[in-house]
Amino acid sequence: MKSAKLLKPNITKKERQALVELRKEKSVMILPADKGKATVIMDTGDYEQKVKTMLSDDKTYEKLNKDPTPKYKRKLMSIIEKLKEEDKITDEQYKYLYPNLQQRMYQECIVLPKSISQTTLLD
């Protein structure tokens, strides 16, 4: 690691400080774009509205009556226990695959905005 070179920042200290301050602002969101290495800055209200619009598309998404995670967890545990009993997976693989009960299980939706080809400057 001693021979690894530090990457030269592609933004100035002033720009980096501006980003730090902008991240503290609750009315905007700083997100990676859906493609490339671009960054998108969006109004939080606009972002939330886009997410609601996307999720309300019943041709793409289905509202669930209950969380299916426990059912799939039981199914996964049954499969990997069987594989372990049949010596088809190692102890290490079993431990890796076994759903850790201490793990926090949560669902999240990540929506990455599309990047735009023209840049909009904020005052």
N, CA, C and O atoms as a GROMACS GRO file, in nm:
protein
  492
    1MET      N    1   0.081  -0.119   0.000
    1MET     CA    2   0.000   0.000   0.000
    1MET      C    3   0.085   0.126   0.000
    1MET      O    4   0.040   0.232  -0.043
    2LYS      N    5   0.208   0.116   0.048
    2LYS     CA    6   0.292   0.235   0.053
    2LYS      C    7   0.321   0.289  -0.086
    2LYS      O    8   0.343   0.409  -0.103
    3SER      N    9   0.321   0.202  -0.185
    3SER     CA   10   0.352   0.246  -0.320
    3SER      C   11   0.229   0.300  -0.394
    3SER      O   12   0.243   0.353  -0.505
    4ALA      N   13   0.112   0.287  -0.336
    4ALA     CA   14  -0.010   0.335  -0.401
    4ALA      C   15  -0.008   0.488  -0.407
    4ALA      O   16   0.023   0.554  -0.309
    5LYS      N   17  -0.043   0.540  -0.522
    5LYS     CA   18  -0.045   0.685  -0.540
    5LYS      C   19  -0.181   0.739  -0.499
    5LYS      O   20  -0.285   0.679  -0.527
    6LEU      N   21  -0.179   0.854  -0.434
    6LEU     CA   22  -0.304   0.922  -0.402
    6LEU      C   23  -0.358   0.986  -0.530
    6LEU      O   24  -0.283   1.047  -0.606
    7LEU      N   25  -0.487   0.971  -0.552
    7LEU     CA   26  -0.547   1.031  -0.670
    7LEU      C   27  -0.559   1.181  -0.651
    7LEU      O   28  -0.593   1.230  -0.543
    8LYS      N   29  -0.532   1.252  -0.757
    8LYS     CA   30  -0.544   1.397  -0.754
    8LYS      C   31  -0.693   1.433  -0.760
    8LYS      O   32  -0.763   1.386  -0.850
    9PRO      N   33  -0.742   1.515  -0.667
    9PRO     CA   34  -0.884   1.552  -0.670
    9PRO      C   35  -0.918   1.623  -0.802
    9PRO      O   36  -0.838   1.698  -0.856
   10ASN      N   37  -1.039   1.598  -0.852
   10ASN     CA   38  -1.081   1.662  -0.976
   10ASN      C   39  -1.164   1.787  -0.949
   10ASN      O   40  -1.216   1.848  -1.043
   11ILE      N   41  -1.177   1.825  -0.822
   11ILE     CA   42  -1.245   1.950  -0.786
   11ILE      C   43  -1.158   2.027  -0.689
   11ILE      O   44  -1.073   1.970  -0.620
   12THR      N   45  -1.179   2.155  -0.684
   12THR     CA   46  -1.099   2.240  -0.595
   12THR      C   47  -1.147   2.225  -0.450
   12THR      O   48  -1.254   2.169  -0.425
   13LYS      N   49  -1.068   2.275  -0.357
   13LYS     CA   50  -1.108   2.272  -0.216
   13LYS      C   51  -1.237   2.350  -0.196
   13LYS      O   52  -1.323   2.311  -0.117
   14LYS      N   53  -1.249   2.462  -0.266
   14LYS     CA   54  -1.369   2.545  -0.255
   14LYS      C   55  -1.493   2.468  -0.305
   14LYS      O   56  -1.599   2.474  -0.243
   15GLU      N   57  -1.477   2.398  -0.416
   15GLU     CA   58  -1.588   2.318  -0.470
   15GLU      C   59  -1.624   2.203  -0.376
   15GLU      O   60  -1.741   2.172  -0.355
   16ARG      N   61  -1.521   2.140  -0.318
   16ARG     CA   62  -1.545   2.031  -0.224
   16ARG      C   63  -1.620   2.081  -0.101
   16ARG      O   64  -1.712   2.015  -0.052
   17GLN      N   65  -1.581   2.200  -0.050
   17GLN     CA   66  -1.649   2.259   0.065
   17GLN      C   67  -1.794   2.294   0.030
   17GLN      O   68  -1.884   2.278   0.113
   18ALA      N   69  -1.816   2.340  -0.092
   18ALA     CA   70  -1.952   2.372  -0.137
   18ALA      C   71  -2.038   2.245  -0.138
   18ALA      O   72  -2.155   2.249  -0.100
   19LEU      N   73  -1.980   2.133  -0.182
   19LEU     CA   74  -2.053   2.006  -0.182
   19LEU      C   75  -2.087   1.961  -0.040
   19LEU      O   76  -2.196   1.910  -0.014
   20VAL      N   77  -1.993   1.979   0.052
   20VAL     CA   78  -2.017   1.943   0.192
   20VAL      C   79  -2.135   2.024   0.246
   20VAL      O   80  -2.223   1.969   0.312
   21GLU      N   81  -2.136   2.153   0.217
   21GLU     CA   82  -2.246   2.239   0.263
   21GLU      C   83  -2.377   2.202   0.195
   21GLU      O   84  -2.482   2.202   0.258
   22LEU      N   85  -2.370   2.170   0.067
   22LEU     CA   86  -2.490   2.133  -0.008
   22LEU      C   87  -2.551   2.003   0.044
   22LEU      O   88  -2.673   1.989   0.048
   23ARG      N   89  -2.466   1.909   0.085
   23ARG     CA   90  -2.516   1.782   0.140
   23ARG      C   91  -2.594   1.803   0.269
   23ARG      O   92  -2.682   1.724   0.302
   24LYS      N   93  -2.562   1.909   0.343
   24LYS     CA   94  -2.632   1.940   0.467
   24LYS      C   95  -2.771   1.997   0.441
   24LYS      O   96  -2.858   1.992   0.528
   25GLU      N   97  -2.791   2.050   0.323
   25GLU     CA   98  -2.917   2.114   0.285
   25GLU      C   99  -3.023   2.008   0.259
   25GLU      O  100  -3.006   1.922   0.172
   26LYS      N  101  -3.132   2.013   0.334
   26LYS     CA  102  -3.237   1.910   0.324
   26LYS      C  103  -3.328   1.929   0.202
   26LYS      O  104  -3.401   1.837   0.165
   27SER      N  105  -3.325   2.046   0.140
   27SER     CA  106  -3.415   2.072   0.028
   27SER      C  107  -3.361   2.020  -0.106
   27SER      O  108  -3.431   2.025  -0.207
   28VAL      N  109  -3.237   1.971  -0.106
   28VAL     CA  110  -3.179   1.915  -0.228
   28VAL      C  111  -3.122   1.777  -0.200
   28VAL      O  112  -3.086   1.745  -0.086
   29MET      N  113  -3.114   1.698  -0.305
   29MET     CA  114  -3.054   1.565  -0.295
   29MET      C  115  -2.940   1.557  -0.395
   29MET      O  116  -2.953   1.603  -0.508
   30ILE      N  117  -2.830   1.498  -0.353
   30ILE     CA  118  -2.716   1.476  -0.440
   30ILE      C  119  -2.709   1.326  -0.464
   30ILE      O  120  -2.690   1.248  -0.370
   31LEU      N  121  -2.725   1.285  -0.590
   31LEU     CA  122  -2.738   1.144  -0.624
   31LEU      C  123  -2.648   1.108  -0.741
   31LEU      O  124  -2.618   1.193  -0.825
   32PRO      N  125  -2.605   0.981  -0.748
   32PRO     CA  126  -2.535   0.938  -0.869
   32PRO      C  127  -2.638   0.924  -0.982
   32PRO      O  128  -2.752   0.884  -0.958
   33ALA      N  129  -2.597   0.956  -1.102
   33ALA     CA  130  -2.688   0.939  -1.216
   33ALA      C  131  -2.703   0.791  -1.248
   33ALA      O  132  -2.623   0.710  -1.202
   34ASP      N  133  -2.805   0.757  -1.325
   34ASP     CA  134  -2.829   0.617  -1.358
   34ASP      C  135  -2.723   0.559  -1.451
   34ASP      O  136  -2.706   0.438  -1.456
   35LYS      N  137  -2.652   0.644  -1.523
   35LYS     CA  138  -2.547   0.598  -1.615
   35LYS      C  139  -2.424   0.685  -1.599
   35LYS      O  140  -2.434   0.803  -1.568
   36GLY      N  141  -2.310   0.625  -1.621
   36GLY     CA  142  -2.186   0.701  -1.617
   36GLY      C  143  -2.148   0.738  -1.475
   36GLY      O  144  -2.198   0.681  -1.378
   37LYS      N  145  -2.058   0.832  -1.465
   37LYS     CA  146  -2.008   0.874  -1.335
   37LYS      C  147  -2.056   1.013  -1.299
   37LYS      O  148  -1.992   1.084  -1.222
   38ALA      N  149  -2.168   1.053  -1.356
   38ALA     CA  150  -2.222   1.186  -1.332
   38ALA      C  151  -2.290   1.194  -1.196
   38ALA      O  152  -2.329   1.093  -1.137
   39THR      N  153  -2.304   1.315  -1.147
   39THR     CA  154  -2.375   1.343  -1.023
   39THR      C  155  -2.491   1.434  -1.056
   39THR      O  156  -2.477   1.527  -1.136
   40VAL      N  157  -2.606   1.408  -0.995
   40VAL     CA  158  -2.725   1.487  -1.020
   40VAL      C  159  -2.766   1.554  -0.889
   40VAL      O  160  -2.769   1.490  -0.784
   41ILE      N  161  -2.797   1.681  -0.896
   41ILE     CA  162  -2.848   1.755  -0.780
   41ILE      C  163  -2.994   1.787  -0.811
   41ILE      O  164  -3.025   1.854  -0.909
   42MET      N  165  -3.083   1.737  -0.724
   42MET     CA  166  -3.227   1.754  -0.746
   42MET      C  167  -3.294   1.812  -0.625
   42MET      O  168  -3.251   1.791  -0.512
   43ASP      N  169  -3.401   1.885  -0.650
   43ASP     CA  170  -3.487   1.932  -0.543
   43ASP      C  171  -3.549   1.808  -0.477
   43ASP      O  172  -3.598   1.720  -0.547
   44THR      N  173  -3.548   1.802  -0.344
   44THR     CA  174  -3.601   1.686  -0.272
   44THR      C  175  -3.747   1.660  -0.307
   44THR      O  176  -3.786   1.545  -0.326
   45GLY      N  177  -3.828   1.763  -0.315
   45GLY     CA  178  -3.969   1.748  -0.350
   45GLY      C  179  -3.987   1.688  -0.488
   45GLY      O  180  -4.072   1.601  -0.508
   46ASP      N  181  -3.907   1.735  -0.585
   46ASP     CA  182  -3.914   1.680  -0.721
   46ASP      C  183  -3.875   1.533  -0.722
   46ASP      O  184  -3.939   1.451  -0.788
   47TYR      N  185  -3.769   1.499  -0.647
   47TYR     CA  186  -3.724   1.360  -0.640
   47TYR      C  187  -3.834   1.271  -0.582
   47TYR      O  188  -3.865   1.165  -0.637
   48GLU      N  189  -3.892   1.314  -0.471
   48GLU     CA  190  -3.997   1.234  -0.406
   48GLU      C  191  -4.117   1.217  -0.498
   48GLU      O  192  -4.178   1.110  -0.501
   49GLN      N  193  -4.152   1.321  -0.574
   49GLN     CA  194  -4.264   1.312  -0.667
   49GLN      C  195  -4.234   1.213  -0.778
   49GLN      O  196  -4.322   1.136  -0.818
   50LYS      N  197  -4.110   1.214  -0.830
   50LYS     CA  198  -4.071   1.119  -0.935
   50LYS      C  199  -4.079   0.975  -0.884
   50LYS      O  200  -4.124   0.885  -0.955
   51VAL      N  201  -4.035   0.954  -0.759
   51VAL     CA  202  -4.041   0.820  -0.700
   51VAL      C  203  -4.187   0.776  -0.686
   51VAL      O  204  -4.221   0.663  -0.722
   52LYS      N  205  -4.272   0.863  -0.635
   52LYS     CA  206  -4.414   0.829  -0.619
   52LYS      C  207  -4.477   0.797  -0.754
   52LYS      O  208  -4.556   0.703  -0.766
   53THR      N  209  -4.443   0.876  -0.855
   53THR     CA  210  -4.497   0.852  -0.990
   53THR      C  211  -4.453   0.716  -1.042
   53THR      O  212  -4.533   0.640  -1.096
   54MET      N  213  -4.325   0.685  -1.025
   54MET     CA  214  -4.274   0.555  -1.070
   54MET      C  215  -4.344   0.440  -0.999
   54MET      O  216  -4.389   0.345  -1.063
   55LEU      N  217  -4.354   0.449  -0.866
   55LEU     CA  218  -4.411   0.340  -0.788
   55LEU      C  219  -4.562   0.325  -0.806
   55LEU      O  220  -4.618   0.219  -0.776
   56SER      N  221  -4.626   0.429  -0.854
   56SER     CA  222  -4.771   0.420  -0.875
   56SER      C  223  -4.806   0.353  -1.008
   56SER      O  224  -4.924   0.332  -1.038
   57ASP      N  225  -4.706   0.321  -1.087
   57ASP     CA  226  -4.728   0.253  -1.215
   57ASP      C  227  -4.760   0.106  -1.188
   57ASP      O  228  -4.670   0.025  -1.166
   58ASP      N  229  -4.889   0.072  -1.190
   58ASP     CA  230  -4.929  -0.064  -1.154
   58ASP      C  231  -4.901  -0.166  -1.265
   58ASP      O  232  -4.925  -0.286  -1.246
   59LYS      N  233  -4.851  -0.122  -1.379
   59LYS     CA  234  -4.809  -0.216  -1.483
   59LYS      C  235  -4.668  -0.267  -1.454
   59LYS      O  236  -4.627  -0.372  -1.503
   60THR      N  237  -4.595  -0.192  -1.374
   60THR     CA  238  -4.457  -0.227  -1.341
   60THR      C  239  -4.444  -0.280  -1.199
   60THR      O  240  -4.372  -0.376  -1.174
   61TYR      N  241  -4.516  -0.216  -1.105
   61TYR     CA  242  -4.504  -0.250  -0.963
   61TYR      C  243  -4.638  -0.300  -0.909
   61TYR      O  244  -4.745  -0.258  -0.952
   62GLU      N  245  -4.628  -0.390  -0.814
   62GLU     CA  246  -4.746  -0.445  -0.749
   62GLU      C  247  -4.738  -0.416  -0.599
   62GLU      O  248  -4.635  -0.442  -0.537
   63LYS      N  249  -4.844  -0.364  -0.543
   63LYS     CA  250  -4.847  -0.339  -0.400
   63LYS      C  251  -4.871  -0.471  -0.328
   63LYS      O  252  -4.963  -0.546  -0.362
   64LEU      N  253  -4.787  -0.500  -0.229
   64LEU     CA  254  -4.798  -0.625  -0.155
   64LEU      C  255  -4.880  -0.604  -0.029
   64LEU      O  256  -4.873  -0.499   0.034
   65ASN      N  257  -4.958  -0.706   0.007
   65ASN     CA  258  -5.038  -0.698   0.130
   65ASN      C  259  -4.953  -0.721   0.254
   65ASN      O  260  -4.984  -0.670   0.362
   66LYS      N  261  -4.845  -0.799   0.238
   66LYS     CA  262  -4.756  -0.822   0.351
   66LYS      C  263  -4.614  -0.847   0.301
   66LYS      O  264  -4.593  -0.877   0.183
   67ASP      N  265  -4.519  -0.834   0.390
   67ASP     CA  266  -4.378  -0.851   0.358
   67ASP      C  267  -4.349  -0.999   0.329
   67ASP      O  268  -4.371  -1.083   0.416
   68PRO      N  269  -4.300  -1.033   0.209
   68PRO     CA  270  -4.273  -1.173   0.175
   68PRO      C  271  -4.136  -1.222   0.226
   68PRO      O  272  -4.103  -1.339   0.207
   69THR      N  273  -4.058  -1.136   0.289
   69THR     CA  274  -3.923  -1.172   0.330
   69THR      C  275  -3.917  -1.295   0.419
   69THR      O  276  -3.837  -1.385   0.391
   70PRO      N  277  -3.999  -1.306   0.526
   70PRO     CA  278  -3.990  -1.426   0.611
   70PRO      C  279  -4.012  -1.557   0.534
   70PRO      O  280  -3.945  -1.657   0.561
   71LYS      N  281  -4.104  -1.555   0.441
   71LYS     CA  282  -4.133  -1.675   0.360
   71LYS      C  283  -4.009  -1.715   0.279
   71LYS      O  284  -3.971  -1.832   0.275
   72TYR      N  285  -3.947  -1.618   0.214
   72TYR     CA  286  -3.829  -1.646   0.132
   72TYR      C  287  -3.710  -1.683   0.218
   72TYR      O  288  -3.626  -1.764   0.177
   73LYS      N  289  -3.701  -1.626   0.336
   73LYS     CA  290  -3.593  -1.659   0.428
   73LYS      C  291  -3.603  -1.806   0.471
   73LYS      O  292  -3.503  -1.878   0.473
   74ARG      N  293  -3.724  -1.850   0.506
   74ARG     CA  294  -3.745  -1.990   0.544
   74ARG      C  295  -3.709  -2.084   0.429
   74ARG      O  296  -3.645  -2.188   0.449
   75LYS      N  297  -3.750  -2.046   0.308
   75LYS     CA  298  -3.721  -2.128   0.190
   75LYS      C  299  -3.569  -2.137   0.167
   75LYS      O  300  -3.516  -2.245   0.140
   76LEU      N  301  -3.502  -2.024   0.179
   76LEU     CA  302  -3.356  -2.022   0.162
   76LEU      C  303  -3.288  -2.108   0.267
   76LEU      O  304  -3.198  -2.186   0.236
   77MET      N  305  -3.330  -2.095   0.393
   77MET     CA  306  -3.272  -2.175   0.501
   77MET      C  307  -3.290  -2.324   0.475
   77MET      O  308  -3.198  -2.403   0.497
   78SER      N  309  -3.406  -2.363   0.429
   78SER     CA  310  -3.435  -2.504   0.400
   78SER      C  311  -3.341  -2.556   0.290
   78SER      O  312  -3.287  -2.666   0.301
   79ILE      N  313  -3.323  -2.476   0.187
   79ILE     CA  314  -3.238  -2.518   0.074
   79ILE      C  315  -3.093  -2.532   0.117
   79ILE      O  316  -3.029  -2.633   0.087
   80ILE      N  317  -3.040  -2.432   0.187
   80ILE     CA  318  -2.898  -2.440   0.223
   80ILE      C  319  -2.873  -2.546   0.331
   80ILE      O  320  -2.765  -2.605   0.335
   81GLU      N  321  -2.970  -2.570   0.418
   81GLU     CA  322  -2.954  -2.677   0.518
   81GLU      C  323  -2.948  -2.813   0.448
   81GLU      O  324  -2.870  -2.900   0.486
   82LYS      N  325  -3.032  -2.830   0.346
   82LYS     CA  326  -3.030  -2.955   0.269
   82LYS      C  327  -2.897  -2.972   0.196
   82LYS      O  328  -2.839  -3.081   0.196
   83LEU      N  329  -2.849  -2.866   0.135
   83LEU     CA  330  -2.721  -2.872   0.065
   83LEU      C  331  -2.608  -2.906   0.160
   83LEU      O  332  -2.517  -2.982   0.126
   84LYS      N  333  -2.614  -2.852   0.280
   84LYS     CA  334  -2.511  -2.879   0.382
   84LYS      C  335  -2.517  -3.025   0.424
   84LYS      O  336  -2.414  -3.091   0.433
   85GLU      N  337  -2.637  -3.075   0.451
   85GLU     CA  338  -2.654  -3.216   0.492
   85GLU      C  339  -2.602  -3.312   0.385
   85GLU      O  340  -2.548  -3.418   0.417
   86GLU      N  341  -2.617  -3.275   0.258
   86GLU     CA  342  -2.574  -3.359   0.146
   86GLU      C  343  -2.428  -3.335   0.109
   86GLU      O  344  -2.379  -3.388   0.009
   87ASP      N  345  -2.358  -3.253   0.188
   87ASP     CA  346  -2.216  -3.219   0.164
   87ASP      C  347  -2.193  -3.157   0.025
   87ASP      O  348  -2.089  -3.178  -0.038
   88LYS      N  349  -2.292  -3.083  -0.021
   88LYS     CA  350  -2.278  -3.015  -0.150
   88LYS      C  351  -2.222  -2.874  -0.135
   88LYS      O  352  -2.181  -2.812  -0.233
   89ILE      N  353  -2.219  -2.825  -0.012
   89ILE     CA  354  -2.155  -2.696   0.017
   89ILE      C  355  -2.068  -2.713   0.142
   89ILE      O  356  -2.095  -2.798   0.227
   90THR      N  357  -1.965  -2.631   0.150
   90THR     CA  358  -1.874  -2.637   0.265
   90THR      C  359  -1.934  -2.562   0.384
   90THR      O  360  -2.033  -2.491   0.371
   91ASP      N  361  -1.872  -2.580   0.500
   91ASP     CA  362  -1.914  -2.506   0.620
   91ASP      C  363  -1.905  -2.355   0.595
   91ASP      O  364  -1.993  -2.279   0.636
   92GLU      N  365  -1.799  -2.316   0.529
   92GLU     CA  366  -1.779  -2.174   0.501
   92GLU      C  367  -1.890  -2.119   0.410
   92GLU      O  368  -1.942  -2.011   0.434
   93GLN      N  369  -1.924  -2.194   0.307
   93GLN     CA  370  -2.032  -2.153   0.218
   93GLN      C  371  -2.165  -2.148   0.292
   93GLN      O  372  -2.245  -2.056   0.272
   94TYR      N  373  -2.187  -2.247   0.377
   94TYR     CA  374  -2.311  -2.251   0.456
   94TYR      C  375  -2.323  -2.127   0.544
   94TYR      O  376  -2.427  -2.061   0.547
   95LYS      N  377  -2.215  -2.095   0.615
   95LYS     CA  378  -2.217  -1.978   0.703
   95LYS      C  379  -2.237  -1.848   0.624
   95LYS      O  380  -2.305  -1.756   0.669
   96TYR      N  381  -2.178  -1.843   0.506
   96TYR     CA  382  -2.193  -1.724   0.422
   96TYR      C  383  -2.336  -1.708   0.372
   96TYR      O  384  -2.390  -1.598   0.370
   97LEU      N  385  -2.397  -1.820   0.331
   97LEU     CA  386  -2.531  -1.816   0.273
   97LEU      C  387  -2.643  -1.808   0.376
   97LEU      O  388  -2.750  -1.756   0.347
   98TYR      N  389  -2.617  -1.860   0.496
   98TYR     CA  390  -2.722  -1.866   0.597
   98TYR      C  391  -2.764  -1.726   0.640
   98TYR      O  392  -2.679  -1.646   0.678
   99PRO      N  393  -2.893  -1.696   0.635
   99PRO     CA  394  -2.938  -1.561   0.674
   99PRO      C  395  -2.912  -1.539   0.823
   99PRO      O  396  -2.968  -1.608   0.909
  100ASN      N  397  -2.829  -1.442   0.853
  100ASN     CA  398  -2.793  -1.410   0.990
  100ASN      C  399  -2.911  -1.344   1.060
  100ASN      O  400  -2.958  -1.239   1.016
  101LEU      N  401  -2.958  -1.404   1.167
  101LEU     CA  402  -3.074  -1.349   1.238
  101LEU      C  403  -3.044  -1.214   1.302
  101LEU      O  404  -3.136  -1.137   1.329
  102GLN      N  405  -2.916  -1.186   1.326
  102GLN     CA  406  -2.879  -1.059   1.387
  102GLN      C  407  -2.875  -0.947   1.282
  102GLN      O  408  -2.878  -0.829   1.316
  103GLN      N  409  -2.868  -0.987   1.156
  103GLN     CA  410  -2.864  -0.887   1.049
  103GLN      C  411  -2.992  -0.807   1.047
  103GLN      O  412  -3.102  -0.861   1.062
  104ARG      N  413  -2.978  -0.680   1.028
  104ARG     CA  414  -3.096  -0.596   1.014
  104ARG      C  415  -3.149  -0.616   0.873
  104ARG      O  416  -3.080  -0.590   0.775
  105MET      N  417  -3.272  -0.661   0.866
  105MET     CA  418  -3.332  -0.680   0.735
  105MET      C  419  -3.420  -0.560   0.705
  105MET      O  420  -3.503  -0.520   0.788
  106TYR      N  421  -3.404  -0.503   0.592
  106TYR     CA  422  -3.484  -0.389   0.554
  106TYR      C  423  -3.501  -0.387   0.403
  106TYR      O  424  -3.424  -0.447   0.327
  107GLN      N  425  -3.603  -0.317   0.363
  107GLN     CA  426  -3.630  -0.300   0.221
  107GLN      C  427  -3.604  -0.154   0.188
  107GLN      O  428  -3.634  -0.065   0.268
  108GLU      N  429  -3.551  -0.131   0.075
  108GLU     CA  430  -3.534   0.006   0.033
  108GLU      C  431  -3.551   0.015  -0.118
  108GLU      O  432  -3.535  -0.082  -0.192
  109CYS      N  433  -3.583   0.131  -0.157
  109CYS     CA  434  -3.601   0.159  -0.298
  109CYS      C  435  -3.498   0.265  -0.334
  109CYS      O  436  -3.496   0.373  -0.275
  110ILE      N  437  -3.415   0.235  -0.430
  110ILE     CA  438  -3.315   0.332  -0.474
  110ILE      C  439  -3.352   0.374  -0.615
  110ILE      O  440  -3.364   0.291  -0.705
  111VAL      N  441  -3.371   0.502  -0.632
  111VAL     CA  442  -3.406   0.555  -0.763
  111VAL      C  443  -3.294   0.647  -0.806
  111VAL      O  444  -3.266   0.748  -0.742
  112LEU      N  445  -3.230   0.611  -0.915
  112LEU     CA  446  -3.123   0.694  -0.968
  112LEU      C  447  -3.177   0.777  -1.083
  112LEU      O  448  -3.229   0.722  -1.180
  113PRO      N  449  -3.165   0.908  -1.072
  113PRO     CA  450  -3.219   0.994  -1.177
  113PRO      C  451  -3.137   0.983  -1.306
  113PRO      O  452  -3.018   0.952  -1.303
  114LYS      N  453  -3.204   1.007  -1.416
  114LYS     CA  454  -3.134   1.009  -1.544
  114LYS      C  455  -3.048   1.135  -1.551
  114LYS      O  456  -3.090   1.243  -1.510
  115SER      N  457  -2.928   1.118  -1.605
  115SER     CA  458  -2.843   1.235  -1.621
  115SER      C  459  -2.889   1.310  -1.746
  115SER      O  460  -2.946   1.251  -1.838
  116ILE      N  461  -2.863   1.438  -1.749
  116ILE     CA  462  -2.900   1.517  -1.865
  116ILE      C  463  -2.773   1.565  -1.933
  116ILE      O  464  -2.669   1.580  -1.869
  117SER      N  465  -2.782   1.590  -2.061
  117SER     CA  466  -2.662   1.624  -2.136
  117SER      C  467  -2.620   1.770  -2.115
  117SER      O  468  -2.502   1.802  -2.130
  118GLN      N  469  -2.712   1.856  -2.081
  118GLN     CA  470  -2.672   1.994  -2.058
  118GLN      C  471  -2.664   2.022  -1.908
  118GLN      O  472  -2.739   1.964  -1.828
  119THR      N  473  -2.574   2.109  -1.872
  119THR     CA  474  -2.551   2.140  -1.731
  119THR      C  475  -2.633   2.263  -1.693
  119THR      O  476  -2.638   2.361  -1.767
  120THR      N  477  -2.697   2.256  -1.578
  120THR     CA  478  -2.769   2.369  -1.525
  120THR      C  479  -2.692   2.423  -1.407
  120THR      O  480  -2.665   2.349  -1.312
  121LEU      N  481  -2.657   2.548  -1.410
  121LEU     CA  482  -2.582   2.607  -1.301
  121LEU      C  483  -2.678   2.667  -1.200
  121LEU      O  484  -2.776   2.732  -1.236
  122LEU      N  485  -2.649   2.644  -1.073
  122LEU     CA  486  -2.730   2.701  -0.965
  122LEU      C  487  -2.663   2.826  -0.913
  122LEU      O  488  -2.540   2.830  -0.902
  123ASP      N  489  -2.742   2.926  -0.881
  123ASP     CA  490  -2.684   3.048  -0.823
  123ASP      C  491  -2.659   3.029  -0.676
  123ASP      O  492  -2.611   3.121  -0.609
   0.00000   0.00000   0.00000
